[in-house]
Amino acid sequence: MLQRKKFLIVLDDVNDSQDLKYVVSCVKGIPLVLEVLGASLYKKSDVYWKSKVEQLRTNGGEDIKKRLETCYHELDRTEKKIFLDIACFFGRCTRDYLQQTLDLEESGGIDRLIDMCLIKIVENEIWMHDVLLKLGRDIVFQENVDPRERSRLWDADDVYRVLTTQLTFPSDLVNILVYSLGQE
């Protein structure tokens, strides 16, 4: 699978196959992250190369996060909705179940997320990498500090706070909560 992805930039400066294995393990094999990391390491010194990879390991790589956010912003409105729904609720459900929750015109968004390497289908199950799950949840968290004003709730404490305080629910939130609770 990785042979078809554009990460030959990484290979250009790799003198030792152990270095390549180290890079792949740091990014947990996400082709998109490999591409981003490869572009930042292209024609750099060994010292820079090792410091960048260590930075990725220790702080999750802010450069990587920014690049992944850029990819998220390239999605259309429907694809963003599906991405956030998967990150917050459907990270390990079957493709069939997810498609049941979508309108007919939205189901093509799953294929776009697959093409962009933001999700995978493994044995008919949706799989999103932990880094991308965190990114999606961070995007929703940044909508508002007050969980009552966010588009999605997945944390049990936030759900409890919202349900036990006076609030007028946005209709989308009610629907998503019903889907999420219905899955259990």
C-alpha positions in Angstrom: 0.0 0.0 0.0 2.7 2.5 0.9 4.5 1.9 -2.4 1.7 3.7 -4.2 1.8 6.8 -1.9 4.0 9.8 -2.5 6.6 9.5 0.1 9.7 8.9 -2.0 10.9 12.3 -0.7 11.5 10.5 2.6 13.5 7.8 0.9 15.7 10.3 -0.8 17.5 11.2 2.4 17.4 7.8 4.2 20.8 6.1 4.5 19.7 3.3 6.8 16.5 1.2 6.5 16.2 1.4 10.3 15.7 5.2 9.9 12.8 4.5 7.6 11.3 2.0 10.0 11.6 4.6 12.7 9.8 7.2 10.7 7.0 4.9 9.7 6.6 3.8 13.4 6.5 7.4 14.6 3.6 8.3 12.3 2.0 4.9 12.7 2.0 4.3 8.9 -0.4 7.1 8.0 0.4 7.8 4.3 -0.7 11.4 4.7 1.6 12.0 7.6 4.4 10.3 5.8 4.0 12.7 2.9 4.0 15.7 5.2 7.0 14.5 7.2 8.9 13.6 4.0 8.3 17.1 2.6 9.7 18.7 5.7 12.8 16.4 5.8 13.6 16.6 2.1 17.3 17.7 1.5 17.8 18.4 5.2 20.8 17.4 7.3 20.9 14.3 9.4 20.8 16.4 12.6 17.7 18.2 11.4 16.1 14.9 10.3 16.6 13.3 13.6 15.4 16.3 15.6 12.3 16.6 13.5 11.4 12.9 14.0 12.1 13.2 17.7 9.8 16.2 17.9 7.1 14.2 16.2 7.5 11.5 18.8 7.5 13.8 21.8 4.8 16.4 21.0 2.7 14.8 18.3 4.2 17.1 15.7 2.5 20.5 15.5 3.5 20.8 11.9 1.7 17.5 11.2 -1.4 18.7 13.0 -1.5 21.9 11.0 -1.1 20.0 7.7 -3.9 17.6 8.8 -6.1 20.5 9.7 -5.5 21.9 6.2 -6.7 18.7 4.7 -9.8 18.8 6.9 -10.5 22.4 5.6 -10.2 21.1 2.0 -13.3 18.9 2.6 -16.7 20.2 1.6 -19.4 20.8 4.2 -20.9 17.3 4.0 -17.4 15.6 4.1 -16.5 17.7 7.2 -19.7 16.5 8.9 -19.0 12.9 8.1 -15.4 13.3 9.3 -16.4 14.8 12.6 -19.2 12.2 13.1 -16.7 9.4 12.6 -14.1 11.1 14.9 -16.7 11.7 17.7 -19.0 8.7 17.4 -18.5 6.2 14.7 -14.7 5.4 14.8 -15.2 1.7 14.9 -18.6 1.0 13.4 -19.4 -0.8 10.2 -19.6 1.1 7.0 -23.2 -0.1 6.6 -24.2 1.3 10.0 -22.6 4.7 9.2 -24.3 4.8 5.8 -27.7 4.2 7.5 -27.2 7.4 9.5 -26.4 9.5 6.4 -28.7 10.9 3.8 -28.3 9.4 0.3 -26.4 12.4 -1.1 -24.0 12.2 1.8 -22.8 8.6 1.4 -20.3 9.6 -1.3 -18.5 11.5 1.3 -17.2 8.3 2.8 -15.4 7.5 -0.4 -13.8 10.9 -0.5 -12.5 10.4 3.1 -11.1 7.1 2.0 -9.4 8.7 -1.0 -7.8 11.3 1.2 -6.5 8.6 3.6 -8.5 10.1 6.4 -10.4 6.8 7.1 -10.0 3.2 6.0 -12.5 0.4 5.6 -11.1 -2.8 7.2 -13.4 -5.8 7.0 -16.4 -3.5 6.4 -15.5 -1.5 9.5 -14.7 2.2 9.5 -11.2 2.8 10.9 -9.8 6.2 11.7 -6.3 6.6 13.1 -6.0 7.9 16.6 -4.3 11.1 15.5 -7.2 11.9 13.2 -9.7 11.0 15.9 -8.0 13.5 18.2 -7.9 16.1 15.4 -11.7 15.7 14.8 -12.5 16.0 18.5 -10.2 19.0 18.9 -12.0 20.7 16.0 -15.3 20.2 17.8 -13.9 21.2 21.2 -12.6 24.4 19.6 -16.2 25.3 18.6 -16.9 26.5 22.1 -15.6 26.0 25.6 -19.1 25.4 26.8 -20.2 21.9 25.7 -23.8 23.1 25.3 -22.7 25.2 22.3 -20.8 22.4 20.5 -22.1 20.5 17.5 -21.3 17.1 19.0 -20.9 15.5 22.4 -19.1 12.3 23.0 -17.7 12.7 26.5 -20.0 11.3 29.2 -19.3 14.2 31.6 -20.1 16.7 28.9 -23.3 14.9 28.0 -24.4 14.8 31.7 -23.6 18.5 32.1 -25.6 19.4 29.1 -28.6 17.2 30.0 -28.8 18.5 33.5 -28.7 22.2 32.7 -31.3 24.3 31.0 -30.7 24.4 27.3 -32.4 24.5 24.0 -30.9 21.8 21.9 -29.8 22.4 18.4 -31.8 19.8 16.3 -28.6 18.2 14.9 -27.3 17.5 18.3 -30.5 15.7 19.3 -30.3 13.5 16.2 -26.6 12.7 16.7 -27.2 11.9 20.4 -30.0 9.5 19.4 -27.8 7.8 16.8 -25.0 7.5 19.3 -27.1 6.2 22.1 -29.0 3.9 19.8 -25.8 2.2 18.7 -25.0 0.9 22.2 
